[in-house]
Amino acid sequence: MSGFVGRGTYNTIAYVGGIGNLAREAAYWTVVAPFKKKKNVQSGLVFVQMSRVGYKSLGVVSLVLLFVGMALAMQMAYILKKFGVTEYVGSVVGVGMFRELGPLLTGVV
């Protein structure tokens, strides 16, 4: 039993240290590494990947957001009809898509 004393504290400290190490590595590779001139880092490929993930995926993202917006509009129209304010469907769906679902679904896609 004496071998287990302090094991929880040790594991907690190791876990927090691992998170700190992960944060340091992420900051380095995000801020410093892309601008260093090294033989193993090809900055041209970074920009190719950024364009592929960025504006070249605009069609797929727009299509997904269009269909999710239509489904949300149908659901909101059903709910708002009960209150007699169906003229606000566009406003509610627009605000919901712009503020909440748009960034979320763009990130997922």
Secondary structure per residue as TSV (DSSP state, phi and psi in degrees):
chain	resnum	aa	ss	phi	psi
A	1	M	-	360.0	-28.3
A	2	S	G	-68.8	-18.6
A	3	G	G	-73.3	-15.5
A	4	F	G	-97.2	-2.8
A	5	V	T	-70.6	127.0
A	6	G	T	85.3	0.3
A	7	R	H	-63.9	-40.8
A	8	G	H	-64.2	-42.1
A	9	T	H	-64.4	-44.2
A	10	Y	H	-61.0	-44.5
A	11	N	H	-64.1	-38.0
A	12	T	H	-65.4	-44.3
A	13	I	H	-65.0	-40.4
A	14	A	H	-64.9	-38.7
A	15	Y	H	-65.6	-46.7
A	16	V	H	-63.8	-38.9
A	17	G	H	-63.4	-38.9
A	18	G	H	-64.7	-39.4
A	19	I	H	-65.3	-41.2
A	20	G	H	-62.7	-41.5
A	21	N	H	-64.3	-40.6
A	22	L	H	-62.8	-42.5
A	23	A	H	-64.0	-41.0
A	24	R	H	-63.5	-45.2
A	25	E	H	-63.9	-42.6
A	26	A	H	-63.5	-41.8
A	27	A	H	-64.4	-40.9
A	28	Y	I	-62.8	-49.6
A	29	W	I	-73.4	-18.2
A	30	T	I	-86.8	-41.3
A	31	V	I	-101.2	-46.1
A	32	V	I	-92.9	-50.5
A	33	A	G	-60.3	-38.0
A	34	P	G	-64.3	-20.5
A	35	F	G	-103.3	0.2
A	36	K	S	-82.4	142.2
A	37	K	-	-92.9	95.0
A	38	K	-	-123.7	159.2
A	39	K	S	-71.1	-31.1
A	40	N	S	-89.4	-7.5
A	41	V	-	-109.8	116.4
A	42	Q	-	-103.9	105.5
A	43	S	H	-67.3	-26.2
A	44	G	H	-61.8	-38.0
A	45	L	H	-68.7	-29.3
A	46	V	H	-64.1	-45.2
A	47	F	H	-70.8	-30.7
A	48	V	H	-64.6	-44.6
A	49	Q	H	-65.9	-38.4
A	50	M	H	-62.9	-40.6
A	51	S	H	-70.9	-35.2
A	52	R	H	-66.4	-43.0
A	53	V	H	-77.6	-28.9
A	54	G	T	-82.5	-99.6
A	55	Y	G	-76.5	-19.1
A	56	K	G	-75.9	-14.3
A	57	S	G	-97.8	9.4
A	58	L	H	-62.0	-36.9
A	59	G	H	-64.0	-46.6
A	60	V	H	-66.0	-43.3
A	61	V	H	-62.7	-43.6
A	62	S	H	-63.3	-40.4
A	63	L	H	-64.6	-44.4
A	64	V	H	-63.4	-45.4
A	65	L	H	-65.5	-33.6
A	66	L	H	-62.1	-48.5
A	67	F	H	-70.4	-36.7
A	68	V	H	-66.1	-39.7
A	69	G	H	-63.4	-39.0
A	70	M	H	-66.7	-41.6
A	71	A	H	-65.4	-39.4
A	72	L	H	-65.5	-38.2
A	73	A	H	-64.7	-40.3
A	74	M	H	-64.2	-42.3
A	75	Q	H	-67.0	-41.2
A	76	M	H	-69.4	-35.0
A	77	A	H	-63.4	-39.0
A	78	Y	H	-64.3	-42.4
A	79	I	H	-72.2	-45.1
A	80	L	H	-70.7	-20.7
A	81	K	H	-64.8	-33.3
A	82	K	H	-63.8	-29.5
A	83	F	H	-96.5	-4.4
A	84	G	T	75.2	26.7
A	85	V	-	-126.7	50.8
A	86	T	G	-68.9	-15.4
A	87	E	G	-70.9	-10.4
A	88	Y	G	-96.8	8.7
A	89	V	H	-60.6	-46.6
A	90	G	H	-61.6	-42.2
A	91	S	H	-66.0	-44.5
A	92	V	H	-65.8	-45.0
A	93	V	H	-67.4	-40.4
A	94	G	H	-61.4	-46.1
A	95	V	H	-67.3	-41.8
A	96	G	H	-63.6	-42.4
A	97	M	I	-70.2	-41.1
A	98	F	I	-70.5	-43.1
A	99	R	I	-84.8	-41.5
A	100	E	I	-109.7	-60.9
A	101	L	I	-77.5	-31.5
A	102	G	H	-58.1	-57.7
A	103	P	H	-62.9	-36.9
A	104	L	H	-64.5	-50.0
A	105	L	H	-69.8	-33.2
A	106	T	H	-62.3	-42.9
A	107	G	H	-65.5	-37.4
A	108	V	H	-69.1	-45.0
A	109	V	-	-69.7	360.0
